[in-house]
Amino acid sequence: MENSRKQRKPNGKALIPFLIFVGVYLATGVILNLQGVESAFYQLPTPIAAFVGIIAAFIMMKGTMEEKLHTFMEGCGDENIMTMCMIYIFAGAFTTVTKEMGGIDAAVNMGMAVIPPQFLAAGVFVISAFIALATGTSVGTIVSVTPITIGLAEAGGLNVHLIVGATIGGAMFGDNLSMISDTTIAATRTQGVEMKDKFRENFRIALPAAILTVVLLLAFGRPDTVPAVQGYPVDPIRILPYAFVLVSALLGMNVFMVLVGGILLSGAIGIFSGSFSLLGFANNIYQGFTSMFEIFLLSMVTGGLGAMVTGEGGLDWILEKVRGIIRGRKSAELGISAMVALTDFATANNTVAIIISAPVARDISETYGVDPKRTASLLDIFSCVVQGIIPYGAQVLYACALLENLGSPFQVVGCCWYSYLLMIAALISIAVSGKRKSAPQEAA
């Protein structure tokens, strides 16, 4: 199958349906934003924009309708695509059950109770990082933590934008490394690597950026007056499911076993503590499944669209052009990073950016000898970098909504120090990475 794809004639016109997909999504967001619509880039569901591109593909592509449908369905049902989709819905179930059990509130309370209030800004970064790492959602973390930290910042006379920037930074750090994050699932499954391997590759880059962020927040984020931090009961039992998922995933346990174990543990704690009944537990699982419907559908139909574009030589055309620019492994890594970053600028969604960029990134990494786990790491890192600083992204918009009239998205973006430091750390990593073996030979 791989050889037959490589023998197709490169065809730039085959990319038009894909460009229509991105263009419809981007144009809708820009127009609505100019009209003053809130969360403009999130008004049009991404699967609908993808279906516009799919219709164009069916019109443009050669062959009978049966042949086109076969190619599309084969792409939708690709093993990697379906595995990724199933992981999505199990991750959604774990997140929902654990939230309803009280896990997020318990994690926030423990962080606020343990971290000294004079180190509020740095503490907020650490709390947000832990919650996002455990839950796999940066937006959920921001929504949970920001209201508390804004109140503490105002009480202590601290720059509110700095506190919100620290919250966003910690959330992006955790989201980038989490085993159950949409971005991790997409990056690892599309590149065919284990989550724990991608975690280790990411951690080497993200940790120095996080440490430097904490140091800067300790130096410049001290409150004028120490706010009173009281009334945060500590309940470590409700945090156990997060610890189980994180540790078992790092130990290399199968991701489905990890998520099922986390769901059952959260369910048991929730039932015995009275947070919900057995029937409520079942409904929470299903609610978690349905919460991932959009990204499930998008991944599936994008797989079908990608198969049609690839079958017509679109991917080969991109690779032909890329080979004229890339001179080696380092420039290949820069190309992958730039590609996913620009895609995130256009889509304002880091998971979508990874799904769109992944097929080309995989071919580039195979051609130029980039380790697949390195490719997965770069895809996740640079999509998270951009997502954490664009003023029209969900993370910044949600935080600013909680700020009410206290500032604009641009003021908050300027305080998202971690995202900028992560980008610098990743670029340094690319620059100083040692030479590896030459790219593997293509099959004859």
Secondary structure, DSSP 8 states (H G I E B T S, - for coil): -HHHHHTS---GGGGHHHHHHHHHHHHHHHHHHHTT-TTGGGSS-HHHHHHHHHHHHHHHS-S-HHHHHHHHHHHHT-HHHHHHHHHHHHHHHHHHHHHHHTHHHHHHHHHHHHS-GGGHHHHHHHHHHHHHHHHS-HHHHHHHHHHHHHHHHHHHT--HHHHHHHHHHHHHHHHHH-TT-HHHHHHHHHHT--HHHHHHHHHHHHHHHHHHHHHHHHHH---SS----------GGGGHHHHHHHHHHHTT--HHHHHHHHHHHHHHHHHHHTSS-HHHHHHHHHHHHHHTHHHHHHHHHHHHHHHHHHHTTHHHHHHHHHHTT--SHHHHHHHHHHHHHHHHHHHS-HHHHHHHHHHHHHHHHHHHT--HHHHHHHHHHHHHHHHTT-TTSHHHHHHHHHHTTS--HHHHHTT-HHHHHHHHHHHHHHHH------------
